[in-house]
Amino acid sequence: MTNDSGSPLTPPDEPGRGVVAQRGTALRTPADARPTAATRRWVGPAIASGLAMVAAAIAGLVLTGMQDNAIYSKPVDQLLAQKAKFAGRPVRAEGNLVHGSLLKREQPCEYRFSIAKNGVELPVRFAQCVVPDTFRDVPDLDVGVTVEGELRSDDTFEATSVLAKCPSKYEMKQRKDQGEQMPHGPLASAGTGPAPEVP
C-alpha cells in the first residue's frame, strides 16, 4: 500500500517502523501521554521544593565556610577571661593604649605595647614598621586600639594589624581649648613624638 506520493505505508504495530500519517490526517499522541490536570498540579510544588533544597544546601555550605574563617572581636578583659576558647585562633582585641608602654625597635622592625580594658592588660607585639598616624601615646588622652592577630598561650598577643581610633570631636575640642592644634599628630605637645626604642 502507498500514499499519494508513492511512499509505502507501514502499519503502526510493526516493530522498528514509525507511523506515517495519511494525507489530510493529523498525527496524534496516545491519550495517556498527554499532561492531565493531576499531572500539572504537582509540577509546580515539585520544582519549588527542589529549588528550596538547592538553596538550603548552598546556604549550609556558605555558613559552614564562614564559621571556619570567622574572626571574633572581644574587649581585652573578655578575651583573656575566655582565653582557652580563643588561643591560637584569629581574633581582634579591643582596648586603650596603656600610657608609657609604646616601644619601637628598628632592627628587626617591631612595635611593642600594651592595651587594657577594665583593668586587664594585654601585651602586644606588632612585627611591622608601619602603624597608623593616630597611633601615638598622648598624655591625658585615651587612644582606642584594635589589634588583629593571635592570642598566644603565654597571654601575649601577636598582632598582624593595628587600628587606632581617632579621638572624639569632644576630646579634640577639649585639647584645642587647652591650646593644642593636633593632639594626635606629630606637631602636638610633648609626649607625642616617635615611640622610644626597645632595649
N, C-alpha and C positions, 0 to 999 in steps of 0.2 A: 504494500500500500504506500502511496506517495501523496504529498500535499501538492498545492497548485504550482509550486516552484520546482517540483520534481524530486524533492528530498524525501527519503524514506521516513515513514513514521514508525516509531517503536512503541510497544505497549509499555505503560508505566510500571508494570510489575516485573519487567525483565531486568535482572541484576546487571549493574555496571553501566546502565544506559540512562541518560537524562530524559526528562519529559519534554516533548516538543508540542507546543500548543498549536492548535489548528488556527488557520487564518480567521480573524474575527472573534476569537475567544481569548479571554484573559487568563493568565497563569495564576492559579490561586494556591494559597498555602492551606494546609490542613487546619481545621478549627482549633485543635489543641495546641498549635504553635503560636497562635495569636495571644498578645497580652490581655489578660482579663482584669476586671476591676479588683479582684482579690490580689492579683499579682502586683498591680500598680500601688496598692495600699501599703505594702511592706517595703517597697523600693526606697522611698524617702527616709523612713526611720533607719533602715539598714545603712544607708550612706551616711546619715548623720551620726549614728553610733560608731561607725568606722572612723570617721574624721575625729570624733571625740577621743577615741582610743589613741590615735596617732598624736593628737595634741597633748594628751596626758603623758605619753611616752617621751615626747620632746621636752615637756616641762620637767619631768623627772630627771632627765639627763642634765638639763641646764642647772637645776637646783643641786644635784649631786656634785657637779663640777664646781659650783660656786662655794660649796661648803669646804672643799679641799683647799681652795685658794683664798678664803676669806681672811681678812686682816682685822683683828679685833682692836678697838681703841678704848683704852682704860686710863683713868687717872692713876698716878703713881701708887697711891695708897691701896687702891683696889687691885692693881696689878700684882703688887708684892703680897697681898693677902691671899691671892689665888695663884701663886707662882707655880705650883705643880701643874696647873692646867695650861699655863702659857709658856713655860720654859721650853726653849728650843723651837718655838713657832714664830712666824712673822706676826708682829704686834706693833701697835702705836701706843706710846706712853705720853701722857699729858701732865704738865706741872709748871711751876715757876722756876726760873733760874735761881739757884742759890747764890747770893752775893758773895763774891770773893772766890768762887770755885772755878771760874773760867780760865783755863790754861791752854796754851798753844805750843806745839813742837814743830820745828821746821823740817828736821830730818829724822825719821820719816814724818811727813806732814800729818798732823792729827790734832784734834781738839779733845780736851777732857774737861768735864764739868759735871755738876750735879743738878738734878731737878727735884722739886719737892711739892708735895700736896698733903695738906692736913697733918703736917709734922713728920711725914715719912719721906726720906731722901733716897734717891736712886743715882748712883754714879754712872756716868755715860762716857763712852769712848766713841769718837767720830773720826775715823781714819781717812779724812779727806781735807783738802786745803781750802775749799770754798764754803762759806757759810752765808746766810742772808745778811744784808746790811743792818737789819734791825736786831740782829743777834749780838747784843753788847751788854756788858754788866754796868747798868746805870744805877748809881746810888739813889735810894728813895723811890725807885720805880720798879714795880714787879714786871718782869719780862716773861710773858707766857711762852712756853716752848712745847712743841710736839715733836717727838723723835720717833722714827720708824726703824725697826730692826728686829733684834732678837734678845730676849731676856736670857741671860746665862745662869747656870746653876749656882754660881757664887754671888748672886743678887747684884750683878752689874749688867749694864745694857750696852750691846754693840750696835751702834746706830748706822744705818745706811743713808738716812736723810734727816735733816734738821729743819724745822719750820719755826720761825719766831713770829709771834703775834705782835702786831703793831699796838702801841698804847692807844687807849680810847681817846676820843675827842676831849672828854672831860679832863683826863690826865694831861693831855697835850696843852690844854688851856691853862691848867694849874702851873705847869712848868714854864709856859710863856709868861704868865703873870709874875713868875719869880725871876724873869729876865733872860731865860734861855731861849735860843732860837730853834734849835733842833735837838731835843732831849735824847733822841735815839740815833743821831747821826754823828759823823766824825768831828763836827765843829762844836759839839756840846761841851759842857763844863767838865772838869776833872773827873777821871774815873771811866770815861767812855772811849778811851783810846784802844789800841790793839791789846789783845789778851797777853798776859805775861807768859814767858816761856816755861815749858815743862822742864823740870830739872832732870 
